[in-house]
């Protein structure tokens, strides 16, 4: 079976994007796993590997134009990925010549739309991040209280205060100074809660957040199923939400969020009935177009793959120079 795919990234959170609706049949579970193993490995994978696979599938329900699935590099499936959703939004926008529509994800149909370029040849898309929940069962977590909002967790640290929120991916957020942001303490805590532990049985994404100024953040994330990433879209939205709630911020204002892989903008909204939701605005970059036989992709026979590199990464790097 001949397949086409794109190598894409949002804030250098990178993926191989495959449209299964264009294939003669959907992938089997084993084929997805074989692709994940051979494509995403950072040492031996294609084009230096990736954080995961983005699969575009037929809609299971509702009026969305397509469904997005996110397969992490370790084989686990994420309920959502904000950086990935931007790249899927671009793919679908160009496929159907639409500027705004909805995409089905594991828990919600999310609004997406094309937005103004961040810089010349740096395509940008704006996506909805929701739903938001704080209850223990949504994380999930085993604690005496139903929520964790700006509280110490003695098993993790005697000094840091954490907040747990699902957006819908589960996130553990703490606000720190720059030294702590880059410290070994971060890896110790993130590794603990993503191993066998009594608090977060399914693991949890962990973000250390430095406040750079009013409505300006730097977010560094250890992503469940991946490890340290250049950026995590839902983590940046969860961090923005907790910044607004804990620091007397204002709803509806644009927040600039820098990360290891670049920069995004977020907007936190309050709904009278449904709680909170966020907008995530950032690049959706295509670095390569790839085509070949499924068997070659699935076995690591990359010499048989046709690879065409775009010039978009050079434009993205030039954009990064303007914000650093």
Backbone as numpy.savetxt, mean C-alpha at the origin, in Angstrom:
# Nx Ny Nz CAx CAy CAz Cx Cy Cz
0.27 -20.33 -22.09 -0.58 -19.13 -22.09 0.30 -17.89 -22.09
0.10 -17.02 -23.08 0.86 -15.78 -23.19 0.22 -14.71 -22.32
1.03 -14.03 -21.54 0.50 -12.99 -20.65 1.31 -11.71 -20.77
0.64 -10.59 -20.51 1.28 -9.28 -20.43 1.16 -8.77 -19.01
2.14 -8.02 -18.57 2.07 -7.42 -17.25 2.86 -6.12 -17.24
2.65 -5.35 -16.19 3.39 -4.11 -15.99 4.15 -4.20 -14.68
5.35 -3.63 -14.64 6.03 -3.37 -13.36 5.68 -1.92 -13.00
5.10 -1.74 -11.81 4.57 -0.43 -11.43 5.01 -0.10 -10.01
4.87 1.17 -9.65 5.07 1.53 -8.24 4.31 2.80 -7.88
3.95 2.86 -6.60 3.45 4.08 -5.98 4.37 4.39 -4.83
5.07 5.52 -4.89 6.08 5.87 -3.88 7.11 4.75 -3.71
7.46 4.10 -4.83 8.43 3.01 -4.89 7.99 1.77 -4.11
6.74 1.68 -3.74 6.11 0.45 -3.26 5.73 -0.29 -4.55
6.54 -1.30 -4.95 6.47 -1.80 -6.32 5.79 -3.15 -6.44
5.21 -3.37 -7.62 4.39 -4.55 -7.88 4.49 -4.95 -9.34
4.13 -6.21 -9.58 3.83 -6.67 -10.93 2.31 -6.69 -11.07
1.79 -5.94 -12.04 0.34 -5.79 -12.25 -0.07 -6.66 -13.43
-1.05 -7.54 -13.20 -1.52 -8.46 -14.24 -3.04 -8.38 -14.33
-3.54 -8.20 -15.52 -4.99 -8.14 -15.77 -5.46 -9.54 -16.17
-6.05 -10.26 -15.21 -6.52 -11.62 -15.50 -7.71 -11.63 -16.46
-8.44 -10.52 -16.56 -9.60 -10.50 -17.46 -9.17 -10.53 -18.92
-7.90 -10.28 -19.20 -7.38 -10.30 -20.57 -6.84 -11.67 -20.95
-6.81 -12.59 -20.00 -6.26 -13.92 -20.25 -7.34 -14.88 -20.73
-6.93 -16.00 -21.28 -7.89 -17.00 -21.75 -8.63 -17.65 -20.60
-8.04 -17.58 -19.39 -8.69 -18.09 -18.17 -8.00 -17.45 -16.97
-8.65 -17.39 -15.80 -8.00 -16.88 -14.60 -6.88 -17.82 -14.14
-5.96 -17.29 -13.36 -4.89 -18.10 -12.79 -5.45 -19.07 -11.75
-4.82 -20.21 -11.62 -5.09 -21.08 -10.48 -4.32 -20.56 -9.27
-4.66 -21.06 -8.10 -3.95 -20.65 -6.88 -2.47 -21.00 -6.97
-2.17 -22.18 -7.54 -0.76 -22.59 -7.67 -0.02 -21.68 -8.63
-0.67 -21.28 -9.72 -0.01 -20.38 -10.67 0.28 -19.02 -10.05
-0.65 -18.51 -9.24 -0.40 -17.25 -8.54 0.79 -17.39 -7.60
0.85 -18.51 -6.89 1.94 -18.72 -5.95 3.28 -18.86 -6.69
3.29 -19.57 -7.80 4.52 -19.72 -8.58 4.98 -18.36 -9.11
4.05 -17.55 -9.60 4.41 -16.21 -10.08 4.98 -15.37 -8.94
4.33 -15.41 -7.81 4.79 -14.64 -6.65 6.21 -15.05 -6.25
6.46 -16.35 -6.19 7.77 -16.84 -5.75 8.87 -16.41 -6.71
8.64 -16.54 -8.01 9.71 -16.28 -8.98 9.83 -14.82 -9.37
8.73 -14.07 -9.34 8.80 -12.67 -9.73 9.25 -11.76 -8.60
8.77 -12.00 -7.39 8.90 -11.00 -6.32 10.17 -11.13 -5.48
10.87 -12.23 -5.57 12.07 -12.43 -4.76 13.08 -11.30 -5.02
13.54 -10.67 -3.94 14.41 -9.50 -4.09 15.81 -9.86 -4.57
16.23 -11.08 -4.41 17.57 -11.48 -4.85 17.55 -12.09 -6.25
16.56 -12.91 -6.53 16.56 -13.66 -7.78 15.35 -13.36 -8.66
14.47 -12.47 -8.24 13.25 -12.20 -8.98 13.48 -11.35 -10.21
12.42 -11.12 -10.95 12.48 -10.34 -12.17 12.59 -8.86 -11.85
13.54 -8.17 -12.51 13.74 -6.73 -12.31 13.90 -6.39 -10.83
14.72 -7.18 -10.14 15.04 -7.00 -8.73 13.85 -7.23 -7.80
12.86 -7.98 -8.28 11.75 -8.36 -7.43 10.74 -7.26 -7.19
9.84 -7.51 -6.24 8.76 -6.56 -5.96 8.15 -6.86 -4.60
7.34 -5.92 -4.12 6.64 -6.11 -2.85 5.45 -7.06 -2.99
5.00 -7.29 -4.23 3.87 -8.19 -4.39 3.31 -8.17 -5.79
2.18 -8.85 -5.95 1.44 -8.90 -7.20 0.13 -8.13 -7.04
-0.27 -7.43 -8.10 -1.59 -6.81 -8.18 -2.36 -7.53 -9.28
-3.47 -8.13 -8.92 -4.28 -8.88 -9.88 -5.58 -8.13 -10.14
-5.85 -7.88 -11.40 -7.11 -7.26 -11.83 -8.04 -8.38 -12.26
-9.20 -8.45 -11.62 -10.14 -9.54 -11.89 -11.53 -8.99 -12.19
-12.41 -9.86 -12.67 -13.80 -9.47 -12.91 -14.47 -9.14 -11.58
-15.43 -8.24 -11.64 -16.15 -7.81 -10.44 -17.02 -8.94 -9.93
-16.97 -9.14 -8.61 -17.81 -10.18 -8.00 -19.20 -9.64 -7.68
-19.29 -8.35 -7.44 -20.57 -7.75 -7.07 -20.50 -6.25 -7.34
-21.67 -5.61 -7.41 -21.70 -4.15 -7.51 -21.37 -3.62 -8.89
-21.11 -2.32 -8.96 -20.95 -1.60 -10.23 -19.52 -1.15 -10.51
-18.55 -1.65 -9.76 -17.16 -1.28 -10.01 -16.71 -1.80 -11.37
-15.69 -1.16 -11.94 -15.23 -1.57 -13.27 -14.38 -2.83 -13.19
-13.76 -3.11 -12.02 -12.93 -4.30 -11.86 -12.67 -4.52 -10.38
-12.09 -5.68 -10.09 -11.70 -6.03 -8.72 -10.18 -6.07 -8.63
-9.64 -5.58 -7.52 -8.20 -5.65 -7.27 -7.91 -6.62 -6.14
-6.96 -7.54 -6.39 -6.42 -8.40 -5.34 -4.95 -8.07 -5.14
-4.49 -8.16 -3.88 -3.10 -7.83 -3.55 -2.46 -9.06 -2.91
-1.47 -9.63 -3.59 -0.75 -10.79 -3.07 0.63 -10.31 -2.62
0.90 -10.36 -1.33 2.18 -9.93 -0.79 3.30 -10.87 -1.23
4.54 -10.40 -1.10 5.67 -11.20 -1.55 5.82 -12.49 -0.76
5.25 -12.57 0.46 5.35 -13.80 1.25 4.19 -14.76 0.97
3.28 -14.37 0.07 2.16 -15.23 -0.29 0.86 -14.90 0.40
0.89 -14.07 1.44 -0.34 -13.65 2.11 -1.09 -12.66 1.23
-2.40 -12.56 1.46 -3.22 -11.63 0.68 -3.63 -10.45 1.56
-3.36 -9.24 1.08 -3.73 -8.03 1.82 -5.15 -7.62 1.46
-5.86 -7.08 2.44 -7.23 -6.64 2.18 -7.27 -5.38 1.31
-6.20 -4.59 1.36 -6.14 -3.36 0.58 -4.69 -2.92 0.46
-4.42 -2.06 -0.51 -3.09 -1.46 -0.69 -3.29 -0.13 -1.39
-3.07 0.96 -0.67 -3.32 2.28 -1.24 -2.39 2.63 -2.38
-1.10 2.32 -2.24 -0.16 2.60 -3.32 -0.48 1.75 -4.54
-0.82 0.48 -4.30 -1.18 -0.40 -5.39 -2.47 0.03 -6.07
-3.43 0.49 -5.29 -4.71 0.91 -5.85 -4.52 2.07 -6.83
-3.59 2.97 -6.54 -3.34 4.08 -7.47 -2.87 3.55 -8.83
-1.99 2.55 -8.81 -1.49 2.02 -10.09 -2.57 1.24 -10.82
-3.42 0.53 -10.08 -4.54 -0.16 -10.71 -5.53 0.86 -11.26
-5.74 1.95 -10.53 -6.63 3.01 -11.02 -6.12 3.56 -12.34
-4.81 3.76 -12.43 -4.25 4.26 -13.69 -4.47 3.25 -14.81
-4.16 1.99 -14.54 -4.33 0.97 -15.56 -5.76 0.94 -16.08
-6.73 0.95 -15.17 -8.14 0.88 -15.57 -8.60 2.17 -16.23
-8.09 3.30 -15.77 -8.44 4.58 -16.39 -8.01 4.61 -17.86
-6.81 4.10 -18.12 -6.31 4.09 -19.49 -6.99 3.00 -20.32
-7.34 1.88 -19.69 -8.00 0.79 -20.40 -9.40 1.19 -20.85
-10.16 1.86 -19.98 -11.56 2.18 -20.26 -11.79 3.65 -20.60
-10.71 4.45 -20.64 -10.80 5.89 -20.92 -11.79 6.56 -19.97
-11.60 6.32 -18.70 -12.44 6.92 -17.65 -11.55 7.71 -16.69
-12.05 8.84 -16.23 -11.29 9.65 -15.27 -11.65 9.35 -13.83
-12.86 8.81 -13.59 -13.24 8.48 -12.22 -14.23 7.31 -12.25
-14.12 6.43 -11.24 -14.93 5.21 -11.18 -14.66 4.56 -9.83
-15.17 3.34 -9.61 -14.88 2.63 -8.38 -14.21 1.30 -8.71
-13.39 0.84 -7.75 -12.69 -0.44 -7.86 -13.09 -1.29 -6.66
-13.45 -2.54 -6.93 -13.80 -3.45 -5.84 -12.53 -3.95 -5.16
-12.51 -3.88 -3.82 -11.44 -4.46 -3.03 -12.06 -5.46 -2.06
-11.26 -6.06 -1.19 -11.76 -7.14 -0.35 -12.95 -6.71 0.50
-12.93 -5.48 1.03 -13.98 -5.06 1.96 -14.86 -3.92 1.46
-14.49 -3.27 0.38 -15.27 -2.11 -0.06 -15.01 -1.79 -1.52
-16.00 -1.16 -2.15 -15.81 -0.55 -3.46 -15.30 0.86 -3.22
-14.14 1.19 -3.76 -13.48 2.45 -3.43 -13.42 3.38 -4.64
-13.70 4.66 -4.37 -13.68 5.67 -5.43 -12.22 6.01 -5.79
-11.97 6.11 -7.09 -10.65 6.51 -7.59 -10.84 7.52 -8.70
-9.81 8.35 -8.91 -9.88 9.28 -10.04 -8.49 9.76 -10.42
-8.37 10.16 -11.65 -7.12 10.74 -12.13 -7.00 12.15 -11.57
-5.80 12.54 -11.16 -5.57 13.89 -10.65 -4.41 14.52 -11.41
-4.12 15.76 -11.08 -3.06 16.49 -11.78 -1.71 15.81 -11.55
-0.86 15.81 -12.58 0.47 15.23 -12.45 1.25 15.89 -11.31
2.00 15.07 -10.55 2.87 15.62 -9.51 4.00 16.44 -10.13
4.45 16.00 -11.28 5.51 16.68 -12.03 5.40 16.20 -13.47
6.21 16.74 -14.36 6.15 16.34 -15.76 6.40 14.84 -15.89
5.45 14.14 -16.52 5.52 12.70 -16.75 5.48 11.88 -15.46
4.94 12.47 -14.38 4.72 11.73 -13.14 3.21 11.66 -12.92
2.58 10.63 -13.49 1.13 10.49 -13.40 0.70 10.35 -11.95
-0.42 10.97 -11.61 -0.91 10.97 -10.23 -2.38 10.56 -10.21
-2.72 9.76 -9.20 -4.11 9.33 -9.01 -4.51 9.50 -7.56
-5.80 9.70 -7.38 -6.38 9.96 -6.06 -7.35 8.83 -5.74
-7.19 8.21 -4.56 -8.01 7.04 -4.24 -8.59 7.18 -2.83
-9.74 6.56 -2.66 -10.41 6.53 -1.36 -9.81 5.41 -0.50
-9.58 5.72 0.78 -9.15 4.71 1.74 -10.22 4.60 2.83
-10.90 3.47 2.87 -11.95 3.20 3.85 -12.26 1.71 3.79
-13.01 1.16 4.74 -13.56 1.79 5.95 -12.52 1.87 7.06
-12.84 2.66 8.07 -11.96 2.84 9.24 -12.63 2.24 10.46
-11.88 1.40 11.19 -12.42 0.81 12.42 -11.31 0.75 13.47
-11.70 0.90 14.74 -10.76 0.86 15.85 -10.95 -0.34 16.76
-12.06 -1.08 16.62 -12.39 -2.14 17.56 -11.41 -3.31 17.44
-11.23 -4.00 18.56 -10.25 -5.09 18.63 -10.50 -6.16 17.58
-11.78 -6.48 17.31 -12.06 -7.56 16.37 -11.70 -7.19 14.94
-11.60 -5.89 14.63 -11.25 -5.46 13.28 -9.75 -5.53 13.04
-8.93 -5.59 14.10 -7.48 -5.54 13.93 -6.90 -6.88 13.47
-7.11 -8.06 14.08 -7.62 -8.27 15.44 -6.50 -8.19 16.47
-6.92 -8.05 17.77 -5.93 -7.98 18.83 -6.53 -8.50 20.12
-5.67 -9.03 20.98 -6.07 -9.57 22.27 -5.62 -8.61 23.36
-6.54 -7.77 23.81 -6.23 -6.79 24.87 -7.41 -6.72 25.82
-7.16 -6.16 26.99 -8.23 -6.01 27.97 -9.22 -4.92 27.57
-8.77 -3.96 26.77 -9.65 -2.89 26.31 -10.08 -3.15 24.87
-11.18 -2.54 24.46 -11.73 -2.76 23.13 -10.94 -2.02 22.05
-10.21 -0.97 22.45 -9.43 -0.19 21.50 -8.07 0.15 22.11
-7.12 0.51 21.25 -5.84 1.07 21.68 -5.68 2.41 20.98
-5.82 3.49 21.73 -5.69 4.84 21.19 -4.69 5.61 22.04
-3.50 5.84 21.49 -2.47 6.63 22.16 -2.15 6.07 23.55
-1.89 4.78 23.61 -1.62 4.10 24.87 -0.30 3.34 24.80
0.34 3.17 25.96 1.53 2.32 26.00 1.10 0.85 25.97
1.92 0.04 25.36 1.75 -1.41 25.37 3.00 -1.97 26.02
2.95 -2.31 27.31 4.17 -2.67 28.05 5.01 -3.75 27.39
4.36 -4.71 26.71 5.12 -5.77 26.05 5.99 -5.23 24.91
5.64 -4.03 24.40 6.38 -3.46 23.28 7.34 -2.37 23.70
6.90 -1.47 24.57 7.73 -0.35 25.00 7.11 0.30 26.23
7.95 0.75 27.13 7.47 1.44 28.32 7.22 2.92 28.07
7.74 3.43 26.93 7.67 4.88 26.68 6.82 5.26 25.47
6.85 4.47 24.42 6.11 4.82 23.22 4.62 4.60 23.41
3.83 5.48 22.82 2.37 5.36 22.86 1.87 4.96 21.47
1.01 3.95 21.43 0.55 3.38 20.17 -0.94 3.58 19.99
-1.34 3.58 18.72 -2.75 3.54 18.35 -2.92 2.44 17.31
-4.01 1.67 17.45 -4.30 0.59 16.52 -5.56 0.95 15.74
-5.46 0.84 14.40 -6.60 1.20 13.56 -6.56 0.34 12.30
-7.74 -0.08 11.82 -7.86 -0.81 10.57 -8.42 0.12 9.51
-7.77 0.14 8.31 -8.20 1.09 7.27 -8.35 0.51 5.85
-8.76 -0.70 5.56 -9.10 -1.77 6.50 -7.91 -2.63 6.93
-6.72 -2.49 6.25 -5.54 -3.18 6.75 -5.26 -2.74 8.18
-4.80 -3.62 9.05 -4.53 -3.22 10.44 -3.19 -2.51 10.58
-3.20 -1.43 11.34 -1.98 -0.63 11.51 -1.78 -0.27 12.98
-0.51 -0.28 13.39 -0.09 0.16 14.71 0.77 1.39 14.50
0.33 2.52 15.04 0.94 3.82 14.77 1.52 4.40 16.06
2.74 4.94 15.97 3.31 5.68 17.10 4.06 6.89 16.57
3.95 8.01 17.28 4.63 9.25 16.89 5.93 9.34 17.67
7.04 9.58 16.94 8.37 9.50 17.53 9.24 10.67 17.04
10.42 10.82 17.68 11.41 11.77 17.16 12.22 11.09 16.08
13.10 11.86 15.42 13.82 11.34 14.27 14.75 10.19 14.66
15.39 10.31 15.81 16.32 9.27 16.24 15.60 7.93 16.42
14.43 7.97 17.04 13.66 6.75 17.26 13.13 6.21 15.94
12.79 7.11 15.00 12.29 6.71 13.69 13.28 5.76 12.99
14.57 6.03 13.14 15.59 5.27 12.44 16.28 4.25 13.35
15.74 4.00 14.53 16.42 3.17 15.51 16.17 1.68 15.31
17.00 0.86 15.97 16.80 -0.58 15.96 15.54 -0.97 16.73
15.07 -0.09 17.60 13.87 -0.36 18.38 12.67 -0.61 17.47
12.64 0.11 16.36 11.55 -0.05 15.39 11.50 -1.49 14.89
12.62 -1.99 14.41 12.65 -3.35 13.88 12.33 -4.38 14.95
12.82 -4.13 16.17 12.55 -5.07 17.27 11.06 -5.20 17.51
10.38 -4.07 17.60 8.94 -4.07 17.87 8.16 -4.66 16.70
8.50 -4.24 15.49 7.77 -4.70 14.30 7.94 -6.20 14.09
9.14 -6.69 14.33 9.39 -8.13 14.18 8.62 -8.92 15.23
8.57 -8.38 16.44 7.86 -9.08 17.52 6.38 -9.23 17.21
5.72 -8.15 16.81 4.27 -8.21 16.61 3.90 -8.92 15.31
4.89 -9.21 14.45 4.62 -9.97 13.24 5.16 -11.39 13.31
5.60 -11.78 14.50 5.91 -13.17 14.77 4.84 -13.74 15.67
5.13 -14.88 16.26 4.18 -15.46 17.21 4.16 -14.60 18.46
3.02 -13.97 18.75 2.92 -13.07 19.90 1.50 -13.10 20.44
1.30 -12.74 21.72 -0.02 -12.87 22.33 -0.98 -11.71 22.04
-0.49 -10.63 21.42 -1.31 -9.43 21.27 -1.98 -9.36 19.90
-1.19 -9.54 18.84 -1.70 -9.43 17.47 -1.51 -10.78 16.78
-2.48 -11.67 16.90 -2.30 -13.04 16.40 -2.09 -13.14 14.90
-2.59 -12.19 14.15 -2.43 -12.21 12.69 -1.32 -11.28 12.21
-0.56 -10.69 13.16 0.43 -9.68 12.80 -0.23 -8.34 12.54
0.59 -7.32 12.30 0.05 -5.98 12.09 1.12 -5.11 11.43
0.70 -4.22 10.54 1.62 -3.23 9.97 2.02 -2.24 11.06
3.28 -1.86 11.09 3.77 -0.95 12.13 4.39 0.28 11.48
3.97 1.47 11.92 4.53 2.72 11.40 5.03 3.60 12.53
6.25 4.09 12.38 6.80 5.13 13.23 6.66 6.44 12.44
6.11 7.45 13.09 5.75 8.70 12.41 6.44 9.88 13.07
7.15 10.66 12.26 7.78 11.90 12.73 6.97 13.08 12.21
6.60 13.99 13.11 5.90 15.21 12.71 6.94 16.24 12.29
6.93 16.62 11.02 7.92 17.56 10.48 7.48 19.01 10.64
6.18 19.22 10.76 5.62 20.56 10.87 4.11 20.44 10.79
3.42 21.57 10.73 1.97 21.52 10.64 1.55 20.85 9.33
0.76 19.79 9.46 0.28 19.02 8.30 1.43 18.48 7.44
2.53 18.12 8.10 3.68 17.54 7.41 4.21 16.37 8.24
4.25 15.19 7.64 4.67 13.99 8.34 5.73 13.25 7.54
6.52 12.45 8.27 7.37 11.43 7.63 6.95 10.10 8.23
6.60 9.13 7.38 6.10 7.83 7.84 7.04 6.74 7.35
7.50 5.93 8.28 8.33 4.76 7.94 7.56 3.53 8.40
7.43 2.52 7.51 6.52 1.40 7.76 7.21 0.06 7.59
6.92 -0.82 8.56 7.22 -2.25 8.45 5.91 -2.91 8.09
5.83 -3.44 6.87 4.56 -3.94 6.35 4.42 -5.44 6.60
3.31 -5.81 7.17 3.01 -7.23 7.40 3.05 -7.99 6.09
3.83 -9.08 6.07 3.94 -9.88 4.87 5.01 -9.43 3.91
5.67 -8.29 4.21 6.68 -7.75 3.30 7.96 -7.38 4.05
7.81 -6.65 5.17 8.96 -6.10 5.89 9.02 -4.60 5.68
10.19 -3.99 5.88 10.32 -2.56 5.64 10.08 -2.26 4.17
9.21 -1.29 3.89 8.89 -0.91 2.52 9.23 0.55 2.28
9.38 0.90 0.99 9.62 2.30 0.66 8.45 3.17 1.07
7.26 2.60 1.01 6.06 3.34 1.43 4.90 2.36 1.52
3.93 2.69 2.34 2.68 1.93 2.45 1.54 2.93 2.46
0.69 2.86 1.45 -0.36 3.87 1.29 -1.35 3.88 2.44
-1.83 2.70 2.86 -2.80 2.69 3.95 -2.14 3.13 5.26
-0.85 2.83 5.43 -0.14 3.28 6.64 -0.05 4.80 6.68
0.18 5.42 5.53 0.26 6.88 5.50 -1.10 7.50 5.78
-2.16 6.84 5.34 -3.50 7.34 5.64 -3.85 7.13 7.10
-3.52 5.96 7.66 -3.77 5.72 9.08 -2.98 6.69 9.94
-1.74 6.98 9.55 -0.91 7.93 10.29 -1.50 9.34 10.22
-2.00 9.70 9.04 -2.63 11.02 8.88 -3.87 11.14 9.75
-4.68 10.07 9.79 -5.88 10.07 10.62 -5.52 10.28 12.08
-4.54 9.53 12.59 -4.17 9.65 14.00 -3.51 11.01 14.28
-2.81 11.55 13.30 -2.25 12.91 13.47 -3.37 13.92 13.68
-4.41 13.85 12.87 -5.53 14.79 13.00 -6.24 14.60 14.34
-6.49 13.34 14.71 -7.27 13.06 15.93 -6.50 13.39 17.20
-5.19 13.17 17.20 -4.41 13.32 18.43 -3.71 14.66 18.57
-3.65 15.44 17.49 -2.89 16.69 17.53 -3.74 17.91 17.17
-5.03 17.83 17.47 -5.95 18.95 17.21 -5.90 19.41 15.76
-5.75 18.45 14.85 -5.75 18.79 13.44 -7.15 19.05 12.92
-7.23 19.51 11.69 -8.51 19.85 11.08 -8.85 18.87 9.96
-10.08 18.43 9.92 -10.55 17.59 8.83 -10.58 18.41 7.54
-10.35 17.72 6.43 -10.47 18.35 5.13 -9.25 19.11 4.67
-8.18 19.14 5.46 -6.96 19.84 5.06 -5.97 18.86 4.43
-5.20 19.35 3.47 -4.22 18.50 2.81 -2.98 18.33 3.69
-2.57 17.08 3.86 -1.40 16.74 4.65 -0.33 16.19 3.70
0.87 16.70 3.80 1.99 16.21 3.00 2.70 15.12 3.80
2.80 13.94 3.19 3.41 12.80 3.88 4.62 12.34 3.08
5.81 12.51 3.66 7.02 12.01 3.03 7.30 10.60 3.52
8.01 9.85 2.70 8.34 8.47 3.01 9.66 8.13 2.36
10.14 6.94 2.61 11.43 6.54 2.05 11.43 6.58 0.53
10.27 6.32 -0.07 10.19 6.26 -1.53 9.69 7.51 -2.21
9.41 8.57 -1.44 8.94 9.79 -2.08 7.98 10.58 -1.22
6.82 10.92 -1.78 5.88 11.79 -1.08 4.48 11.57 -1.64
3.49 11.65 -0.75 2.08 11.64 -1.16 1.38 12.77 -0.42
0.14 12.98 -0.79 -0.72 13.90 -0.05 -1.94 13.13 0.42
-2.42 13.48 1.60 -3.60 12.83 2.15 -4.59 13.89 2.62
-5.86 13.51 2.68 -6.90 14.36 3.26 -7.77 13.46 4.13
-7.96 13.85 5.38 -8.78 13.08 6.32 -10.17 13.71 6.39
-11.20 12.88 6.23 -12.58 13.36 6.25 -13.34 12.72 7.41
-14.28 13.47 7.95 -15.16 12.95 9.00 -16.57 12.85 8.44
-17.17 11.67 8.62 -18.55 11.45 8.21 -19.43 11.37 9.45
-20.59 12.02 9.40 -21.48 12.04 10.57 -21.91 10.63 10.97
-22.20 9.79 9.98 -22.76 8.47 10.30 -21.71 7.36 10.25
-20.76 7.47 9.34 -19.88 6.34 9.06 -18.46 6.52 9.58
-18.21 7.51 10.42 -16.87 7.67 10.98 -15.95 8.46 10.08
-14.82 7.86 9.68 -13.79 8.58 8.95 -13.45 7.85 7.65
-12.92 8.63 6.69 -12.32 8.06 5.49 -11.25 9.03 5.01
-10.34 8.54 4.18 -9.23 9.35 3.73 -9.10 9.34 2.21
-8.49 10.38 1.69 -8.05 10.42 0.30 -6.53 10.27 0.29
-6.04 9.48 -0.65 -4.60 9.29 -0.84 -4.26 9.71 -2.26
-3.34 10.66 -2.40 -3.01 11.24 -3.70 -1.51 11.06 -3.92
-1.15 10.42 -5.03 0.27 10.22 -5.29 0.52 9.62 -6.65
1.80 9.35 -6.90 2.20 8.87 -8.23 1.69 7.47 -8.51
1.55 7.18 -9.78 1.23 5.83 -10.28 2.14 5.62 -11.49
3.31 5.07 -11.24 4.38 5.02 -12.23 4.50 3.63 -12.85
4.62 3.59 -14.17 4.90 2.35 -14.89 6.37 2.37 -15.28
7.13 1.38 -14.81 8.55 1.34 -15.14 8.85 0.39 -16.30
8.05 -0.69 -16.44 8.32 -1.66 -17.49 7.01 -2.29 -17.99
6.99 -2.63 -19.28 5.97 -3.50 -19.86 6.63 -4.84 -20.16
5.95 -5.93 -19.80 6.52 -7.26 -19.96 5.54 -8.19 -20.66
6.07 -9.09 -21.47 5.22 -10.06 -22.15 5.99 -11.36 -22.33
5.26 -12.47 -22.17 5.88 -13.78 -22.35 4.93 -14.89 -21.98
5.43 -16.10 -21.98 4.63 -17.26 -21.64 4.54 -17.41 -20.12
3.37 -17.81 -19.65 3.18 -18.03 -18.22 4.23 -18.98 -17.67
4.55 -20.01 -18.41 5.53 -21.00 -17.93 6.89 -20.36 -17.68
7.28 -19.39 -18.51 8.57 -18.74 -18.33 8.57 -17.80 -17.12
7.48 -17.05 -16.95 7.36 -16.20 -15.76 7.35 -17.06 -14.49
6.67 -18.19 -14.56 6.42 -19.01 -13.37 7.61 -19.87 -12.96
8.58 -20.01 -13.86 9.75 -20.84 -13.54 11.04 -20.03 -13.47
10.93 -18.72 -13.67 12.13 -17.88 -13.61 12.97 -17.91 -14.87
12.40 -18.32 -15.99 13.11 -18.32 -17.27 12.98 -16.94 -17.91
13.62 -15.95 -17.30 13.38 -14.56 -17.67 14.05 -14.17 -19.00
15.00 -14.96 -19.47 15.63 -14.64 -20.75 14.63 -14.73 -21.90
13.55 -15.48 -21.68 12.53 -15.63 -22.73 11.47 -14.53 -22.68
11.57 -13.64 -21.69 10.57 -12.59 -21.51 10.94 -11.35 -22.32
9.96 -10.73 -22.95 10.16 -9.44 -23.63 9.92 -8.32 -22.62
10.93 -7.47 -22.43 10.87 -6.41 -21.43 11.11 -5.07 -22.12
10.18 -4.15 -21.97 10.32 -2.80 -22.51 10.28 -1.79 -21.36
11.36 -1.08 -21.17 11.46 -0.09 -20.09 10.90 1.25 -20.55
10.17 1.92 -19.67 9.66 3.26 -19.96 10.67 4.30 -19.48
10.37 5.56 -19.72 11.21 6.64 -19.19 10.59 7.28 -17.95
9.54 6.62 -17.41 8.82 7.25 -16.29 9.63 7.26 -15.00
10.48 6.26 -14.79 11.26 6.24 -13.56 12.25 7.40 -13.52
12.82 7.75 -14.66 13.71 8.91 -14.70 12.97 10.18 -14.32
11.73 10.31 -14.79 10.92 11.48 -14.43 10.60 11.47 -12.94
10.34 10.27 -12.39 10.04 10.18 -10.95 11.25 10.55 -10.13
12.43 10.08 -10.53 13.65 10.42 -9.80 13.90 11.93 -9.84
13.63 12.55 -10.98 13.77 14.01 -11.07 12.79 14.71 -10.15
11.59 14.16 -10.02 10.61 14.71 -9.08 11.12 14.59 -7.64
11.71 13.44 -7.30 12.23 13.27 -5.94 13.27 14.31 -5.60
14.09 14.67 -6.56 15.13 15.67 -6.30 14.54 17.02 -5.92
13.32 17.29 -6.33 12.70 18.57 -6.02 12.08 18.62 -4.62
11.92 17.44 -3.98 11.26 17.42 -2.66 12.19 17.03 -1.54
13.46 16.76 -1.85 14.40 16.33 -0.82 15.40 17.44 -0.50
